[in-house]
Every structure is written in C-alpha cells, then in structure tokens.
Amino acid sequence: MSTAPTGQIAAVILAAGMATRFRAADPASASKVLAQLDGKPLLRHVVDAALASRARPVIVVTGHAQADVAAALAGLDVIIAHNADYASGLASSLKRGLVAVPKDCSGLVVLLGDMPRVSAAIIDRLIAALAARPGALAVVPTFSGQRANPVVIARAAFPLLARIEGDQGARRVLQAAGGKVIELPIDDDAVTTDIDTPEALRALKDE
C-alpha cells in the first residue's frame, strides 16, 4: 500500500454505480460517469479537480463498466480500487475506498463521480476546515443552508464508515458524528450539482 505525508487527506472518488436512471433514458450509455461534458467524461472533471487539490492519493472506486471507466483514466496518477460488490449499494464502494486509503492518512474526502463542477478550491477549503479543528470528525459543505457534497471524514470516524451497509453513504456517518461535524457554507451550487439524468446533463451544458 502506498504511503502519504503525515496529516494527508486522501480523495476517494465513487464511480462504481449502475446509474439506472441515467441508463434507462440513455441505454447506449456504458456508464453515467463516462458521459461527455465540455469534451471529457464527467468522471475526468472530478478526477482532475482532485488531482489539482491537496488531497493525496486520489483513489477511484470502480464497479459497473469497470473496464471502460478505468480506460477513461489511463495515464492519470490515480489508484483504481475495484468494488466487485458494487450492486449491493453505495456502502460497499465507500468501504472499498476506505480500505485503499494509506494508513498514515489523517482522513479522506468523498467525491462523487457525477459532480463535475466541484473544484480543487472547494476540496481544499473543506480539507483546511478539518485541519483547523482537530477534534472534528467530519466537514460538510452547505449551500443555501442545506448539507451537500463532498464530505471530508477524519480518521477518527473511519470506524463509523466501516459499519455502514446497503445504500447508506457518508450521511450516515455525519448523523453518527453528531456535534463533531463542521458545516462549511460554500457559495457555489457546484456542491449540489449532480447528474442523474441525460436531461440534467443537457441543462448543465446549456448554462
């Protein structure tokens, strides 16, 4: 397993899902995260932002259409962590990413492969917020008062992450962490912009 500087935060990018809503509307699509936006796959936008941030290493969890997704990332400085149990739900992908995080990392940031507008600057602000509050278990962005993504989780909360099941995600960890969660207001709807359907993708292209 690779190592990281002490205090480093790993990026775990979730790109394993079957995206049934997207593929129902576009059966020709191998994977939602491979849909094109501004000349490159949605997932490449997320990976590029992670690589431009202070997060290291960058881990991409694959599942559905694994070969196609991995091929789209060829040549990039990322760790591919394949989740063979991806059909069981989001929790299995999060836990697969958790296993790939180097033991000397102090936390991880969970990025979703269908949120292409999240920037390196946003990622770095969230990481800095956790570093500024050593007792915190997590940092979550808020937009217009609502919690959003991505979420940073401290190593002290990894046992909570390891216990999630089915379609539970980071939200379950935030609930369990209670008052030790930092809410960081972000004045950018990138933290709420995900792509669930071809219509949502077209709307984003038209902005």
C-alpha positions as CSV (number, residue, x, y, z in Angstrom):
1,M,0.0,0.0,0.0
2,S,1.2,3.5,-0.8
3,T,2.1,5.9,1.9
4,A,1.3,9.6,2.3
5,P,2.8,12.5,4.3
6,T,1.5,12.7,7.9
7,G,-1.7,14.7,8.0
8,Q,-2.5,14.0,4.4
9,I,-6.1,13.6,3.3
10,A,-6.9,11.0,0.6
11,A,-9.5,11.6,-2.1
12,V,-12.0,8.7,-2.6
13,I,-14.0,9.2,-5.8
14,L,-17.1,6.9,-6.2
15,A,-17.6,5.8,-9.7
16,A,-19.0,2.3,-9.2
17,G,-22.8,2.7,-9.5
18,M,-25.0,1.3,-12.2
19,A,-26.8,4.7,-12.7
20,T,-30.1,3.1,-13.6
21,R,-32.0,6.4,-14.0
22,F,-29.4,7.7,-16.5
23,R,-29.1,4.5,-18.4
24,A,-32.9,4.0,-18.6
25,A,-33.1,7.2,-20.5
26,D,-29.9,6.5,-22.5
27,P,-29.5,2.7,-22.9
28,A,-26.4,3.2,-25.1
29,S,-24.5,4.7,-22.2
30,A,-22.0,2.3,-20.7
31,S,-21.8,4.4,-17.5
32,K,-23.2,7.8,-16.5
33,V,-19.7,8.9,-15.3
34,L,-18.4,8.5,-18.9
35,A,-21.0,10.9,-20.4
36,Q,-19.3,13.8,-22.1
37,L,-19.2,17.3,-20.7
38,D,-17.0,20.0,-22.2
39,G,-15.0,17.5,-24.2
40,K,-14.3,14.9,-21.5
41,P,-16.1,12.4,-19.3
42,L,-17.9,13.6,-16.2
43,L,-15.6,11.5,-14.1
44,R,-12.5,13.2,-15.6
45,H,-13.7,16.5,-14.3
46,V,-13.9,15.1,-10.8
47,V,-10.6,13.4,-11.0
48,D,-8.8,16.4,-12.5
49,A,-10.2,18.6,-9.6
50,A,-9.0,16.0,-7.1
51,L,-5.5,15.9,-8.7
52,A,-5.3,19.7,-8.7
53,S,-6.2,19.8,-5.0
54,R,-4.0,19.0,-1.9
55,A,-5.7,15.6,-1.5
56,R,-3.4,12.6,-2.0
57,P,-3.6,9.9,-3.0
58,V,-6.5,10.0,-5.4
59,I,-8.5,6.7,-5.3
60,V,-11.2,5.9,-7.8
61,V,-13.7,3.2,-6.8
62,T,-14.9,1.4,-9.9
63,G,-17.7,-1.2,-10.3
64,H,-20.2,-1.2,-13.1
65,A,-18.5,-0.9,-16.5
66,Q,-15.1,-1.2,-14.7
67,A,-13.0,-1.6,-17.8
68,D,-14.5,1.4,-19.6
69,V,-14.2,3.6,-16.5
70,A,-10.6,2.5,-15.9
71,A,-9.7,3.1,-19.6
72,A,-11.0,6.7,-19.3
73,L,-8.5,7.3,-16.6
74,A,-5.5,5.8,-18.3
75,G,-2.3,7.7,-17.6
76,L,-3.6,9.6,-14.6
77,D,-2.0,9.5,-11.2
78,V,-4.8,7.6,-9.5
79,I,-5.3,4.4,-7.7
80,I,-8.1,2.2,-9.1
81,A,-9.9,0.3,-6.4
82,H,-12.4,-2.1,-8.0
83,N,-15.6,-3.0,-5.9
84,A,-16.8,-6.3,-7.2
85,D,-19.8,-6.0,-4.8
86,Y,-20.9,-2.7,-6.3
87,A,-24.5,-3.9,-6.9
88,S,-25.1,-4.2,-3.1
89,G,-25.2,-0.4,-2.7
90,L,-23.2,2.7,-2.0
91,A,-21.8,1.4,1.3
92,S,-19.7,-1.3,-0.3
93,S,-18.0,1.3,-2.6
94,L,-17.3,3.6,0.3
95,K,-15.8,0.8,2.3
96,R,-13.7,-0.4,-0.7
97,G,-12.3,3.1,-0.9
98,L,-11.6,3.2,2.8
99,V,-9.5,0.0,2.6
100,A,-7.4,1.7,-0.1
101,V,-6.6,4.7,2.0
102,P,-3.0,4.6,3.3
103,K,-2.7,4.0,7.0
104,D,-0.8,7.3,7.6
105,C,-3.6,9.5,6.0
106,S,-5.5,11.5,8.6
107,G,-8.7,11.4,6.7
108,L,-10.5,11.2,3.4
109,V,-12.7,13.3,1.2
110,V,-15.5,11.5,-0.5
111,L,-16.2,12.8,-4.0
112,L,-19.0,11.7,-6.3
113,G,-18.2,10.8,-9.9
114,D,-21.3,12.6,-11.2
115,M,-20.5,16.0,-9.6
116,P,-18.3,17.6,-12.3
117,R,-18.4,21.2,-11.1
118,V,-16.7,20.6,-7.7
119,S,-13.4,22.4,-7.9
120,A,-10.0,21.9,-6.4
121,A,-10.5,25.1,-4.4
122,I,-13.7,23.7,-2.8
123,I,-11.9,20.5,-1.9
124,D,-9.0,22.4,-0.4
125,R,-11.3,24.6,1.7
126,L,-13.0,21.6,3.2
127,I,-9.7,19.9,4.0
128,A,-8.4,23.2,5.6
129,A,-11.5,23.4,7.7
130,L,-10.9,19.9,9.1
131,A,-7.2,20.7,9.8
132,A,-8.3,23.8,11.7
133,R,-10.5,21.8,14.1
134,P,-8.5,18.8,15.3
135,G,-11.5,17.5,17.3
136,A,-13.9,17.4,14.4
137,L,-14.9,14.1,12.9
138,A,-16.2,15.5,9.5
139,V,-16.6,18.6,7.4
140,V,-19.7,19.0,5.2
141,P,-20.3,21.9,2.8
142,T,-23.7,23.7,2.9
143,F,-25.4,25.7,0.2
144,S,-28.4,27.8,1.0
145,G,-28.5,26.2,4.4
146,Q,-28.6,22.6,3.1
147,R,-25.9,20.0,3.5
148,A,-24.2,19.0,0.3
149,N,-21.1,17.2,-1.1
150,P,-18.2,16.4,-1.0
151,V,-17.7,15.4,2.6
152,V,-14.4,15.2,4.5
153,I,-14.1,12.4,7.1
154,A,-11.4,12.3,9.8
155,R,-9.6,9.1,10.6
156,A,-11.2,9.0,14.0
157,A,-14.6,8.5,12.2
158,F,-13.3,5.6,10.0
159,P,-14.9,3.0,12.3
160,L,-18.3,4.7,11.7
161,L,-17.7,4.5,7.9
162,A,-16.7,0.8,8.2
163,R,-20.1,-0.1,9.7
164,I,-22.4,1.3,7.1
165,E,-24.4,-1.1,5.0
166,G,-26.5,-1.2,1.8
167,D,-27.2,2.2,0.2
168,Q,-26.0,4.1,3.3
169,G,-23.4,6.7,2.5
170,A,-21.5,9.5,4.2
171,R,-24.8,10.9,5.5
172,R,-25.0,8.0,8.0
173,V,-21.5,8.9,9.3
174,L,-22.5,12.5,9.7
175,Q,-25.5,11.5,11.7
176,A,-23.4,9.3,14.0
177,A,-20.8,12.0,14.4
178,G,-23.4,14.4,15.8
179,G,-21.9,17.7,17.1
180,K,-18.4,16.9,15.8
181,V,-19.4,17.8,12.3
182,I,-18.3,21.2,10.9
183,E,-20.8,22.8,8.4
184,L,-18.9,25.0,6.0
185,P,-21.0,27.4,3.9
186,I,-20.0,27.3,0.2
187,D,-21.4,30.0,-2.1
188,D,-21.3,27.8,-5.1
189,D,-24.0,25.4,-6.3
190,A,-21.3,23.0,-7.6
191,V,-21.7,21.3,-4.2
192,T,-25.3,20.4,-5.1
193,T,-25.0,19.9,-8.8
194,D,-25.0,16.2,-9.7
195,I,-26.0,14.5,-12.9
196,D,-28.7,11.8,-12.5
197,T,-30.3,12.0,-16.0
198,P,-29.4,13.0,-19.6
199,E,-31.7,16.0,-19.1
200,A,-29.7,17.2,-16.2
201,L,-26.5,16.8,-18.3
202,R,-28.1,18.8,-21.1
203,A,-29.1,21.5,-18.7
204,L,-25.6,21.8,-17.4
205,K,-24.2,22.1,-20.9
206,D,-26.6,24.9,-21.6
207,E,-25.5,27.0,-18.6
